[in-house]
Amino acid sequence: MEIYLKNLRIRALAAVDRGMPRREVVEIFSISLTILKRWLKMRREGKDLSPGLSTGRRRILSTPEEEGLLWSQLEKNDDATLERHCELWEEKTGVRVSVSAMSRAIRYKLGWSYKKKTLGATERDEEARVAFKERLRGVDASRLVFVDESSTNVALTSPHP
């Protein structure tokens, strides 16, 4: 969406006042009919025709210090929800941010992911695994017998092929 200067707004409305058809005004001033109608309504209601201030997105990580602050917050509270991170940020900085702004900052600015890295089984003993492999080194593989201890419940299968 483009921001139009007050001067352009006044000139477009003056053209309408002189009797120029709205379609022509829209074409000459390169504006939409909706915008022209909005400006006419604003003038009719006695509102100022000056463009308003942009409310744009609030960037919560505008300085390297803020990035470092958020990064340390993430490391200390890596299992916190986005809502909780918003609360923590407000406590630290005094700036209230939305959940979506916090999400964008965490994911896209810092590259932080909430997906946990999967590690090997915690009960796995690497030393025991190495020792077992060493014991198997001299064993003839053709002499090994493997027993499958998984079970099958035949009652759950269909009796009809």
DSSP file (Angstrom, degrees, kcal/mol; ACC not computed):
  #  RESIDUE AA STRUCTURE BP1 BP2  ACC     N-H-->O    O-->H-N    N-H-->O    O-->H-N    TCO  KAPPA ALPHA  PHI   PSI    X-CA   Y-CA   Z-CA
    1    1 A M              0   0    0      0, 0.0     2,-0.2     0, 0.0     0, 0.0   0.000 360.0 360.0 360.0 132.5    0.0    0.0    0.0
    2    2 A E        -     0   0    0      1,-0.0     2,-0.6     0, 0.0     0, 0.0  -0.615 360.0-132.3 -92.4 148.3    1.4    3.3   -1.0
    3    3 A I        -     0   0    0     -2,-0.2     2,-0.4    48,-0.1    51,-0.0  -0.896  22.9-152.1-100.8 121.5    1.3    6.5    1.1
    4    4 A Y        -     0   0    0     -2,-0.6    27,-0.0     1,-0.1     2,-0.0  -0.740  17.3-114.8 -96.6 139.8    0.0    9.5   -0.8
    5    5 A L     >  -     0   0    0     -2,-0.4     4,-1.8     1,-0.1     3,-0.2  -0.282  22.7-117.3 -69.0 156.0    1.1   13.0    0.1
    6    6 A K  H  > S+     0   0    0      1,-0.2     4,-2.5     2,-0.2     5,-0.2   0.870 114.0  59.1 -62.1 -37.4   -1.4   15.5    1.4
    7    7 A N  H  > S+     0   0    0      1,-0.2     4,-2.3     2,-0.2    -1,-0.2   0.906 105.7  47.9 -59.5 -43.8   -0.9   17.7   -1.6
    8    8 A L  H  > S+     0   0    0      1,-0.2     4,-2.4     2,-0.2    -1,-0.2   0.901 110.8  52.0 -63.8 -41.4   -1.9   14.9   -4.0
    9    9 A R  H  X S+     0   0    0     -4,-1.8     4,-2.2     1,-0.2    -2,-0.2   0.921 110.7  47.1 -61.1 -44.8   -5.0   14.2   -1.9
   10   10 A I  H  X S+     0   0    0     -4,-2.5     4,-2.2     1,-0.2    -2,-0.2   0.911 112.5  49.3 -65.4 -42.8   -6.0   17.9   -2.0
   11   11 A R  H  X S+     0   0    0     -4,-2.3     4,-1.9     2,-0.2    -1,-0.2   0.892 110.7  50.2 -65.4 -39.7   -5.5   18.2   -5.8
   12   12 A A  H  X S+     0   0    0     -4,-2.4     4,-1.6     1,-0.2    -1,-0.2   0.914 112.6  46.6 -65.1 -42.1   -7.5   15.0   -6.5
   13   13 A L  H  X S+     0   0    0     -4,-2.2     4,-2.2     1,-0.2    -2,-0.2   0.860 109.4  54.7 -68.0 -34.8  -10.4   16.2   -4.3
   14   14 A A  H  X S+     0   0    0     -4,-2.2     4,-1.8     2,-0.2    -1,-0.2   0.884 105.4  53.3 -64.7 -37.9  -10.2   19.6   -6.0
   15   15 A A  H  <>S+     0   0    0     -4,-1.9     5,-2.1     2,-0.2     4,-0.3   0.899 109.0  48.6 -63.9 -39.7  -10.6   17.9   -9.4
   16   16 A V  H ><5S+     0   0    0     -4,-1.6     3,-1.4     1,-0.2    -2,-0.2   0.907 109.6  53.2 -64.0 -41.1  -13.7   16.1   -8.1
   17   17 A D  H 3<5S+     0   0    0     -4,-2.2    -2,-0.2     1,-0.3    -1,-0.2   0.825 102.3  58.3 -64.0 -31.7  -15.0   19.5   -6.9
   18   18 A R  T 3<5S-     0   0    0     -4,-1.8    -1,-0.3    -5,-0.1    -2,-0.2   0.539 126.3-101.1 -76.4  -5.4  -14.5   21.0  -10.3
   19   19 A G  T < 5 +     0   0    0     -3,-1.4    -3,-0.2     1,-0.3    -2,-0.1   0.510  68.7 152.8 101.7   5.8  -16.8   18.4  -11.7
   20   20 A M      < -     0   0    0     -5,-2.1    -1,-0.3     1,-0.1     5,-0.1  -0.497  53.9-104.8 -68.5 135.6  -14.3   16.0  -13.2
   21   21 A P     >  -     0   0    0      0, 0.0     4,-2.1     0, 0.0     3,-0.5  -0.298  23.9-123.1 -61.0 145.2  -15.7   12.4  -13.3
   22   22 A R  H  > S+     0   0    0      1,-0.2     4,-2.6     2,-0.2     5,-0.2   0.863 110.5  57.9 -59.6 -37.6  -14.2   10.2  -10.6
   23   23 A R  H  > S+     0   0    0      1,-0.2     4,-1.8     2,-0.2    -1,-0.2   0.888 108.1  47.2 -61.4 -38.3  -13.0    7.6  -13.1
   24   24 A E  H  > S+     0   0    0     -3,-0.5     4,-3.1     2,-0.2     5,-0.2   0.914 110.3  51.6 -68.5 -42.9  -10.9   10.4  -14.8
   25   25 A V  H  X S+     0   0    0     -4,-2.1     4,-2.5     1,-0.2    -2,-0.2   0.915 109.1  51.3 -59.2 -44.1   -9.5   11.6  -11.5
   26   26 A V  H  X>S+     0   0    0     -4,-2.6     5,-1.8     1,-0.2     4,-0.6   0.907 113.8  44.3 -60.1 -43.1   -8.5    8.0  -10.6
   27   27 A E  H ><5S+     0   0    0     -4,-1.8     3,-0.5    -5,-0.2    -2,-0.2   0.931 114.7  46.9 -69.4 -46.3   -6.7    7.7  -14.0
   28   28 A I  H 3<5S+     0   0    0     -4,-3.1    -2,-0.2     1,-0.2    -1,-0.2   0.907 120.4  36.9 -64.2 -43.5   -5.0   11.1  -13.9
   29   29 A F  H 3<5S-     0   0    0     -4,-2.5    -1,-0.2    -5,-0.2    -2,-0.2   0.422 104.7-126.1 -92.8   1.4   -3.7   10.9  -10.3
   30   30 A S  T <<5 +     0   0    0     -4,-0.6     2,-0.3    -3,-0.5    -3,-0.2   0.931  65.5 128.0  52.9  52.7   -2.9    7.1  -10.5
   31   31 A I      < -     0   0    0     -5,-1.8     2,-0.2    -6,-0.2    -1,-0.2  -0.825  60.9-102.0-127.4 168.5   -5.0    6.2   -7.5
   32   32 A S     >  -     0   0    0     -2,-0.3     4,-2.1     1,-0.1     5,-0.1  -0.578  24.5-121.1 -91.2 158.3   -7.7    3.7   -6.9
   33   33 A L  H  > S+     0   0    0      1,-0.2     4,-2.4    -2,-0.2     5,-0.2   0.859 114.3  57.2 -63.5 -35.6  -11.4    4.5   -6.7
   34   34 A T  H  > S+     0   0    0      2,-0.2     4,-2.2     1,-0.2    -1,-0.2   0.909 106.3  48.8 -61.8 -43.1  -11.5    3.2   -3.2
   35   35 A I  H  > S+     0   0    0      2,-0.2     4,-2.5     1,-0.2    -2,-0.2   0.927 110.7  50.5 -63.4 -45.1   -8.8    5.6   -2.1
   36   36 A L  H  X S+     0   0    0     -4,-2.1     4,-2.3     1,-0.2    -2,-0.2   0.915 110.9  48.7 -60.3 -43.0  -10.6    8.5   -3.7
   37   37 A K  H  X S+     0   0    0     -4,-2.4     4,-2.3     1,-0.2    -1,-0.2   0.889 110.1  52.4 -63.7 -38.5  -13.8    7.5   -1.9
   38   38 A R  H  X S+     0   0    0     -4,-2.2     4,-2.5     2,-0.2    -2,-0.2   0.917 109.8  48.1 -63.0 -43.0  -12.0    7.2    1.4
   39   39 A W  H  X S+     0   0    0     -4,-2.5     4,-2.4     2,-0.2    -2,-0.2   0.897 110.5  51.4 -66.4 -39.0  -10.5   10.7    1.0
   40   40 A L  H  X S+     0   0    0     -4,-2.3     4,-2.4     1,-0.2    -1,-0.2   0.906 111.3  48.2 -61.9 -41.0  -13.9   12.2    0.1
   41   41 A K  H  X S+     0   0    0     -4,-2.3     4,-2.2     2,-0.2    -2,-0.2   0.908 109.7  52.1 -66.2 -42.1  -15.4   10.6    3.3
   42   42 A M  H  <>S+     0   0    0     -4,-2.5     5,-2.8     1,-0.2     4,-0.3   0.924 112.2  45.7 -60.1 -44.0  -12.5   11.9    5.4
   43   43 A R  H ><5S+     0   0    0     -4,-2.4     3,-1.3     1,-0.2    -1,-0.2   0.911 110.8  52.7 -66.2 -41.3  -13.1   15.4    4.1
   44   44 A R  H 3<5S+     0   0    0     -4,-2.4    -1,-0.2     1,-0.3    -2,-0.2   0.868 110.6  48.2 -60.5 -37.1  -16.9   15.1    4.6
   45   45 A E  T 3<5S-     0   0    0     -4,-2.2    -1,-0.3    -5,-0.1    -2,-0.2   0.435 117.5-114.4 -84.7   0.8  -16.3   14.0    8.2
   46   46 A G  T < 5 +     0   0    0     -3,-1.3    -3,-0.2    -4,-0.3     2,-0.1   0.692  64.1 150.5  77.5  18.5  -13.9   16.9    8.8
   47   47 A K      < -     0   0    0     -5,-2.8    -1,-0.2    -6,-0.2     2,-0.2  -0.476  54.1 -96.7 -83.0 156.3  -10.8   14.7    9.3
   48   48 A D        -     0   0    0     -2,-0.1    -1,-0.1     1,-0.1    -5,-0.0  -0.487  23.2-146.5 -70.3 138.0   -7.3   15.8    8.4
   49   49 A L        +     0   0    0     -2,-0.2    -1,-0.1     2,-0.1   -40,-0.1   0.430  59.9 119.5 -87.5   1.0   -6.2   14.6    5.0
   50   50 A S  S    S-     0   0    0      1,-0.1   -45,-0.1   -41,-0.0     2,-0.1  -0.366  75.5-101.1 -65.6 144.5   -2.5   14.1    6.1
   51   51 A P        -     0   0    0      0, 0.0    -1,-0.1     0, 0.0   -45,-0.1  -0.401  39.7-122.9 -65.4 143.6   -1.2   10.6    5.8
   52   52 A G        -     0   0    0      1,-0.1     2,-0.2    -3,-0.1     3,-0.0  -0.226  32.5 -85.7 -78.6 173.1   -1.1    8.8    9.1
   53   53 A L        -     0   0    0      1,-0.1     2,-0.3     2,-0.0    -1,-0.1  -0.576  45.9-108.6 -79.3 143.5    2.0    7.2   10.6
   54   54 A S        -     0   0    0     -2,-0.2    -1,-0.1     1,-0.1   -51,-0.0  -0.528  20.7-160.9 -71.8 134.0    2.9    3.7    9.5
   55   55 A T        +     0   0    0     -2,-0.3    -1,-0.1    -3,-0.0    -2,-0.0   0.505  33.8 163.0 -93.0  -4.4    2.3    1.2   12.2
   56   56 A G        -     0   0    0      1,-0.1     2,-0.1     2,-0.0    -3,-0.0   0.566  48.9 -57.8  -1.0 169.8    4.6   -1.4   10.6
   57   57 A R        -     0   0    0      1,-0.1     2,-0.7    44,-0.0    -1,-0.1  -0.377  49.9-123.8 -67.6 141.7    6.0   -4.4   12.4
   58   58 A R        -     0   0    0     -2,-0.1     2,-0.7    -3,-0.0    -1,-0.1  -0.793  20.8-144.8 -85.5 118.4    8.0   -3.8   15.5
   59   59 A R        -     0   0    0     -2,-0.7     3,-0.4     1,-0.2    42,-0.0  -0.763  12.1-168.6 -85.5 117.1   11.4   -5.4   15.1
   60   60 A I  S    S+     0   0    0     -2,-0.7     2,-0.4     1,-0.2     3,-0.2   0.665  80.3  53.9 -83.6 -13.9   12.4   -6.8   18.4
   61   61 A L        +     0   0    0      1,-0.2    -1,-0.2    -3,-0.1     6,-0.0  -0.585  61.1 136.0-117.7  69.8   16.0   -7.5   17.4
   62   62 A S        +     0   0    0     -2,-0.4    -1,-0.2    -3,-0.4    -2,-0.1   0.615  66.9  42.5 -91.6 -12.5   17.2   -4.2   16.0
   63   63 A T  S  > S-     0   0    0     -3,-0.2     4,-1.8     1,-0.1     3,-0.2  -0.923  81.7-118.6-130.4 157.3   20.6   -4.2   17.7
   64   64 A P  H  > S+     0   0    0      0, 0.0     4,-2.4     0, 0.0     5,-0.2   0.831 115.0  59.5 -61.1 -31.0   23.3   -6.9   18.3
   65   65 A E  H  > S+     0   0    0      1,-0.2     4,-2.3     2,-0.2     5,-0.1   0.905 104.7  48.7 -63.8 -40.6   22.7   -6.4   22.1
   66   66 A E  H  > S+     0   0    0     -3,-0.2     4,-2.6     2,-0.2     5,-0.2   0.885 109.3  53.0 -66.7 -37.5   19.1   -7.4   21.8
   67   67 A E  H  X S+     0   0    0     -4,-1.8     4,-2.7     1,-0.2    -2,-0.2   0.937 110.9  46.6 -60.9 -45.8   20.1  -10.4   19.7
   68   68 A G  H  X S+     0   0    0     -4,-2.4     4,-2.3     1,-0.2    -2,-0.2   0.887 111.4  52.1 -62.7 -39.2   22.5  -11.5   22.5
   69   69 A L  H  X S+     0   0    0     -4,-2.3     4,-1.9     2,-0.2    -2,-0.2   0.920 112.8  43.8 -63.9 -44.8   19.8  -10.9   25.1
   70   70 A L  H  X S+     0   0    0     -4,-2.6     4,-2.5     2,-0.2    -2,-0.2   0.896 111.4  54.7 -68.9 -38.3   17.3  -13.0   23.3
   71   71 A W  H  X S+     0   0    0     -4,-2.7     4,-2.2    -5,-0.2    -2,-0.2   0.925 109.6  46.3 -60.9 -43.9   19.9  -15.7   22.6
   72   72 A S  H  X S+     0   0    0     -4,-2.3     4,-2.2     1,-0.2    -1,-0.2   0.876 110.5  54.0 -66.8 -35.3   20.7  -16.0   26.3
   73   73 A Q  H  X S+     0   0    0     -4,-1.9     4,-1.8     1,-0.2    -2,-0.2   0.911 109.1  48.9 -62.3 -41.6   17.0  -16.1   27.2
   74   74 A L  H  < S+     0   0    0     -4,-2.5    -2,-0.2     1,-0.2    -1,-0.2   0.903 111.0  49.4 -65.3 -41.3   16.5  -19.0   24.7
   75   75 A E  H >< S+     0   0    0     -4,-2.2     3,-0.6     1,-0.2    -1,-0.2   0.879 114.6  44.3 -66.9 -37.1   19.5  -20.9   26.2
   76   76 A K  H 3< S+     0   0    0     -4,-2.2    -1,-0.2     1,-0.2    -2,-0.2   0.801 127.7  29.1 -76.2 -28.5   18.3  -20.5   29.8
   77   77 A N  T >< S+     0   0    0     -4,-1.8     3,-1.9    -5,-0.2    -1,-0.2  -0.394  70.8 151.1-128.1  54.1   14.6  -21.3   28.9
   78   78 A D  T <  S+     0   0    0     -3,-0.6    -1,-0.1     1,-0.3    -3,-0.1   0.659  75.9  47.6 -67.1 -15.0   14.9  -23.6   26.0
   79   79 A D  T 3  S+     0   0    0     -3,-0.1    -1,-0.3     2,-0.0     2,-0.1   0.327  86.1 117.2-105.2   7.9   11.7  -25.4   26.8
   80   80 A A    <   -     0   0    0     -3,-1.9     2,-0.1    -6,-0.2    -3,-0.0  -0.394  66.2-115.2 -74.4 152.1    9.6  -22.3   27.4
   81   81 A T     >  -     0   0    0      1,-0.1     4,-2.2    -2,-0.1     5,-0.2  -0.318  28.4-106.0 -77.6 167.9    6.6  -21.5   25.2
   82   82 A L  H  > S+     0   0    0      1,-0.2     4,-2.2     2,-0.2     5,-0.2   0.894 122.8  55.0 -61.5 -39.1    6.5  -18.5   22.8
   83   83 A E  H  > S+     0   0    0      1,-0.2     4,-2.0     2,-0.2    -1,-0.2   0.918 108.2  48.5 -59.6 -43.1    4.0  -16.9   25.2
   84   84 A R  H  > S+     0   0    0      1,-0.2     4,-2.8     2,-0.2    -1,-0.2   0.887 108.6  53.3 -65.9 -38.7    6.5  -17.3   28.1
   85   85 A H  H  X S+     0   0    0     -4,-2.2     4,-2.5     2,-0.2    -1,-0.2   0.880 107.3  52.4 -63.6 -36.5    9.3  -15.9   26.0
   86   86 A C  H  X S+     0   0    0     -4,-2.2     4,-2.2     2,-0.2    11,-0.2   0.922 110.8  47.4 -62.9 -43.3    7.2  -12.8   25.3
   87   87 A E  H  X S+     0   0    0     -4,-2.0     4,-2.3     2,-0.2    -2,-0.2   0.928 112.8  48.4 -63.3 -45.5    6.7  -12.4   29.1
   88   88 A L  H  X S+     0   0    0     -4,-2.8     4,-2.2     1,-0.2    -2,-0.2   0.894 110.8  51.4 -62.3 -40.0   10.4  -12.9   29.8
   89   89 A W  H  X>S+     0   0    0     -4,-2.5     4,-3.1     1,-0.2     5,-0.5   0.909 109.9  49.0 -63.8 -42.0   11.3  -10.3   27.1
   90   90 A E  H  X5S+     0   0    0     -4,-2.2     4,-1.8     1,-0.2    -1,-0.2   0.890 110.5  51.2 -65.8 -38.2    8.9   -7.8   28.5
   91   91 A E  H  <5S+     0   0    0     -4,-2.3    -2,-0.2     1,-0.2    -1,-0.2   0.901 117.5  39.2 -63.6 -40.3   10.3   -8.3   32.0
   92   92 A K  H  <5S+     0   0    0     -4,-2.2    -2,-0.2    -5,-0.2    -1,-0.2   0.906 133.6  18.2 -76.7 -43.2   13.9   -7.8   30.7
   93   93 A T  H  <5S-     0   0    0     -4,-3.1    -3,-0.2     2,-0.2    -2,-0.2   0.652  89.6-125.9-108.0 -18.5   13.4   -5.0   28.2
   94   94 A G  S  <<S+     0   0    0     -4,-1.8     2,-0.5    -5,-0.5    -4,-0.2   0.507  72.4 123.0  81.8   3.0   10.0   -3.4   29.1
   95   95 A V        -     0   0    0     -6,-0.5     2,-0.5   -35,-0.1    -1,-0.3  -0.879  54.4-146.5-103.9 124.4    8.9   -3.9   25.5
   96   96 A R        -     0   0    0     -2,-0.5     2,-0.3    -3,-0.1    -9,-0.1  -0.765  22.3-179.0 -90.6 129.4    5.7   -6.0   24.9
   97   97 A V        -     0   0    0     -2,-0.5    -7,-0.1   -11,-0.2     2,-0.1  -0.904  25.9-110.1-127.3 156.3    5.8   -8.0   21.8
   98   98 A S     >  -     0   0    0     -2,-0.3     4,-2.1     1,-0.1     5,-0.2  -0.344  29.6-112.5 -79.0 164.5    3.3  -10.4   20.1
   99   99 A V  H  > S+     0   0    0      1,-0.2     4,-2.6     2,-0.2     5,-0.1   0.894 118.6  52.3 -62.7 -40.6    3.7  -14.1   19.9
  100  100 A S  H  > S+     0   0    0      2,-0.2     4,-2.4     1,-0.2    -1,-0.2   0.888 108.6  49.8 -66.5 -37.9    4.1  -13.8   16.1
  101  101 A A  H  > S+     0   0    0      2,-0.2     4,-2.2     1,-0.2    -1,-0.2   0.903 112.4  48.0 -65.6 -40.0    6.8  -11.2   16.4
  102  102 A M  H  X S+     0   0    0     -4,-2.1     4,-2.6     2,-0.2     5,-0.2   0.909 110.7  51.6 -66.0 -40.9    8.7  -13.4   18.9
  103  103 A S  H  X S+     0   0    0     -4,-2.6     4,-2.8     1,-0.2     5,-0.4   0.925 110.5  47.9 -61.3 -45.3    8.3  -16.4   16.7
  104  104 A R  H  X>S+     0   0    0     -4,-2.4     4,-2.0     1,-0.2     5,-1.3   0.909 112.8  48.9 -62.4 -42.0    9.8  -14.5   13.7
  105  105 A A  I  <>S+     0   0    0     -4,-2.2     5,-1.8     3,-0.2     4,-0.3   0.916 115.5  43.0 -64.6 -43.5   12.7  -13.2   15.8
  106  106 A I  I  <5S+     0   0    0     -4,-2.6     6,-2.4     3,-0.2     5,-0.3   0.939 124.2  33.1 -68.9 -47.5   13.5  -16.6   17.2
  107  107 A R  I  <5S+     0   0    0     -4,-2.8     4,-0.3    -5,-0.2    -3,-0.2   0.954 130.6  24.3 -78.9 -50.5   13.2  -18.6   14.0
  108  108 A Y  I  <5S+     0   0    0     -4,-2.0    -3,-0.2    -5,-0.4    -2,-0.1   0.852 127.0  39.3 -91.9 -35.8   14.2  -16.2   11.2
  109  109 A K  I   <S+     0   0    0     -5,-1.3    -3,-0.2    -4,-0.3    -4,-0.1   0.929 132.8  22.7 -80.4 -45.6   16.5  -13.7   12.8
  110  110 A L  S   <S-     0   0    0     -5,-1.8    -3,-0.2    -6,-0.2    -2,-0.1   0.689  94.0-133.0 -94.3 -20.3   18.4  -16.1   15.2
  111  111 A G        +     0   0    0     -4,-0.3     2,-0.2    -5,-0.3    -4,-0.2   0.714  47.6 159.6  74.5  20.3   17.8  -19.3   13.3
  112  112 A W        -     0   0    0     -6,-2.4     2,-0.4    -7,-0.2    -1,-0.2  -0.543  23.7-159.3 -77.6 139.5   16.7  -21.1   16.5
  113  113 A S        -     0   0    0     -2,-0.2    -6,-0.0     2,-0.1    -1,-0.0  -0.963  18.9-151.0-121.8 139.3   14.7  -24.3   16.1
  114  114 A Y        +     0   0    0     -2,-0.4     2,-0.3     2,-0.1    -1,-0.1   0.576  67.3 110.2 -81.4  -8.8   12.5  -25.8   18.8
  115  115 A K  S    S-     0   0    0      1,-0.1     2,-0.3     3,-0.0    -2,-0.1  -0.518  70.1-131.8 -69.6 128.0   13.0  -29.2   17.3
  116  116 A K        -     0   0    0     -2,-0.3     2,-0.3     1,-0.1    -2,-0.1  -0.575  18.0-114.5 -81.3 140.9   15.2  -31.2   19.7
  117  117 A K        -     0   0    0     -2,-0.3     2,-0.6     1,-0.1    -1,-0.1  -0.590  29.6-128.9 -73.6 132.0   18.1  -33.0   18.3
  118  118 A T        -     0   0    0     -2,-0.3     2,-0.2    -3,-0.0     3,-0.1  -0.724  27.7-168.9 -86.6 126.4   17.7  -36.7   18.6
  119  119 A L        -     0   0    0     -2,-0.6     3,-0.1     1,-0.2    -1,-0.0  -0.538  32.6 -80.0-102.7 172.9   20.6  -38.4   20.3
  120  120 A G  S    S-     0   0    0     -2,-0.2    -1,-0.2     1,-0.2     0, 0.0  -0.135  71.8 -63.1 -64.3 170.4   21.3  -42.1   20.6
  121  121 A A    >   -     0   0    0      1,-0.2     3,-1.2     2,-0.1    -1,-0.2  -0.310  44.5-136.3 -57.1 136.8   19.6  -44.2   23.2
  122  122 A T  T 3  S+     0   0    0      1,-0.3    -1,-0.2    -3,-0.1    -2,-0.1   0.773 102.5  55.6 -69.7 -25.6   20.5  -42.9   26.7
  123  123 A E  T 3  S+     0   0    0      2,-0.1    -1,-0.3     0, 0.0     2,-0.2   0.510  80.7 117.2 -85.9  -1.6   21.0  -46.4   28.0
  124  124 A R    <   -     0   0    0     -3,-1.2     2,-0.7     1,-0.1    -4,-0.0  -0.481  53.3-154.5 -71.1 129.9   23.5  -47.3   25.3
  125  125 A D     >  -     0   0    0     -2,-0.2     4,-2.0     1,-0.2     5,-0.2  -0.898   5.2-166.5-108.6 105.1   27.0  -48.1   26.6
  126  126 A E  H  > S+     0   0    0     -2,-0.7     4,-2.3     1,-0.2     5,-0.2   0.864  87.0  54.0 -61.8 -38.0   29.6  -47.4   23.9
  127  127 A E  H  > S+     0   0    0      1,-0.2     4,-2.3     2,-0.2    -1,-0.2   0.916 109.0  48.2 -63.7 -42.5   32.3  -49.3   25.8
  128  128 A A  H  > S+     0   0    0      1,-0.2     4,-2.3     2,-0.2    -1,-0.2   0.873 110.4  52.8 -65.2 -37.1   30.2  -52.4   26.0
  129  129 A R  H  X S+     0   0    0     -4,-2.0     4,-2.3     2,-0.2    -2,-0.2   0.917 110.0  47.3 -63.9 -43.6   29.4  -52.2   22.3
  130  130 A V  H  X S+     0   0    0     -4,-2.3     4,-2.0     1,-0.2    -2,-0.2   0.914 112.3  49.8 -64.5 -42.8   33.0  -51.9   21.3
  131  131 A A  H  X S+     0   0    0     -4,-2.3     4,-1.9     1,-0.2    -1,-0.2   0.896 110.4  50.7 -62.8 -40.1   33.9  -54.9   23.6
  132  132 A F  H  X S+     0   0    0     -4,-2.3     4,-1.8     1,-0.2    -1,-0.2   0.909 109.1  50.8 -64.7 -42.2   31.1  -57.0   22.0
  133  133 A K  H  X S+     0   0    0     -4,-2.3     4,-0.8     1,-0.2    -1,-0.2   0.880 108.6  52.6 -62.9 -37.9   32.2  -56.2   18.5
  134  134 A E  H >< S+     0   0    0     -4,-2.0     3,-0.7     1,-0.2     4,-0.4   0.906 107.8  50.5 -64.3 -41.7   35.8  -57.2   19.4
  135  135 A R  H >< S+     0   0    0     -4,-1.9     3,-0.5     1,-0.2    -1,-0.2   0.844 110.3  50.5 -64.9 -33.4   34.5  -60.6   20.8
  136  136 A L  H >< S+     0   0    0     -4,-1.8     3,-1.7     1,-0.2    -1,-0.2   0.621  85.4  90.7 -79.4 -12.3   32.5  -61.2   17.5
  137  137 A R  T << S+     0   0    0     -4,-0.8    -1,-0.2    -3,-0.7    -2,-0.1   0.842  92.8  37.9 -55.4 -38.7   35.6  -60.5   15.3
  138  138 A G  T <  S+     0   0    0     -3,-0.5     2,-0.3    -4,-0.4    -1,-0.3   0.386  92.3 110.1 -95.1   3.9   36.7  -64.1   15.2
  139  139 A V  S <  S-     0   0    0     -3,-1.7     2,-0.5    -4,-0.1     5,-0.0  -0.630  71.5-122.6 -87.0 136.9   33.3  -65.7   15.0
  140  140 A D    >   -     0   0    0     -2,-0.3     3,-1.7     1,-0.2     4,-0.3  -0.665  15.7-148.1 -76.9 120.6   32.2  -67.4   11.8
  141  141 A A  G >  S+     0   0    0     -2,-0.5     3,-1.3     1,-0.3    -1,-0.2   0.766  93.3  65.2 -63.3 -26.9   29.0  -65.7   10.7
  142  142 A S  G 3  S+     0   0    0      1,-0.3    -1,-0.3     3,-0.0    -2,-0.0   0.688  97.8  56.1 -71.1 -15.4   27.6  -68.9    9.1
  143  143 A R  G <  S+     0   0    0     -3,-1.7    -1,-0.3     2,-0.0     2,-0.2   0.489  85.5 105.0 -92.2  -3.7   27.5  -70.5   12.5
  144  144 A L    <   -     0   0    0     -3,-1.3     2,-0.5    -4,-0.3    -3,-0.0  -0.560  52.7-161.4 -82.3 141.8   25.2  -67.8   14.0
  145  145 A V        -     0   0    0     -2,-0.2     2,-0.5     2,-0.0    -2,-0.0  -0.989   6.5-153.1-120.8 127.7   21.6  -68.4   14.6
  146  146 A F        -     0   0    0     -2,-0.5     2,-0.6     2,-0.0    -2,-0.0  -0.877   3.5-158.0-104.9 131.1   19.2  -65.5   15.1
  147  147 A V        -     0   0    0     -2,-0.5     2,-0.7     2,-0.0    -2,-0.0  -0.928   8.7-146.5-110.1 123.5   16.1  -65.8   17.1
  148  148 A D        -     0   0    0     -2,-0.6    -2,-0.0     1,-0.1     0, 0.0  -0.797  14.1-175.2 -89.5 115.9   13.3  -63.4   16.5
  149  149 A E        +     0   0    0     -2,-0.7     2,-0.2     2,-0.1    -1,-0.1   0.301  45.2 114.9 -96.5  10.3   11.6  -62.8   19.8
  150  150 A S        -     0   0    0      1,-0.0     2,-0.3     2,-0.0    -2,-0.1  -0.532  57.2-142.8 -76.7 150.1    8.8  -60.6   18.4
  151  151 A S        -     0   0    0     -2,-0.2     2,-0.4     2,-0.0    -2,-0.1  -0.754   8.2-150.4-115.2 160.8    5.4  -62.1   18.7
  152  152 A T        -     0   0    0     -2,-0.3     2,-0.8     3,-0.0     3,-0.1  -0.996  10.4-143.0-130.0 133.9    2.3  -62.1   16.4
  153  153 A N    >   -     0   0    0     -2,-0.4     3,-1.3     1,-0.2     4,-0.2  -0.858  10.8-167.7 -97.6 108.5   -1.2  -62.4   17.6
  154  154 A V  G >  S+     0   0    0     -2,-0.8     3,-1.5     1,-0.3    -1,-0.2   0.738  80.5  72.1 -69.0 -22.7   -3.0  -64.5   15.0
  155  155 A A  G 3  S+     0   0    0      1,-0.3    -1,-0.3    -3,-0.1    -2,-0.0   0.739  92.6  57.8 -66.0 -20.9   -6.4  -63.5   16.5
  156  156 A L  G <  S+     0   0    0     -3,-1.3    -1,-0.3     2,-0.1     2,-0.2   0.562  90.8  89.1 -87.0  -7.1   -6.0  -60.0   15.0
  157  157 A T  S <  S-     0   0    0     -3,-1.5    -3,-0.0    -4,-0.2     0, 0.0  -0.556  88.7-100.7 -90.4 156.5   -5.5  -61.3   11.4
  158  158 A S        -     0   0    0     -2,-0.2    -1,-0.1     1,-0.1    -2,-0.1  -0.557  19.3-146.9 -74.8 134.0   -8.4  -61.9    9.0
  159  159 A P  S    S+     0   0    0      0, 0.0    -1,-0.1     0, 0.0    -2,-0.0   0.670  83.7  73.2 -74.0 -14.9   -9.5  -65.5    8.7
  160  160 A H              0   0    0      1,-0.1    -2,-0.1     0, 0.0     0, 0.0  -0.882 360.0 360.0-104.2 124.4  -10.4  -64.9    5.1
  161  161 A P              0   0    0      0, 0.0    -1,-0.1     0, 0.0    -3,-0.0   0.483 360.0 360.0 -72.5 360.0   -7.5  -64.5    2.6
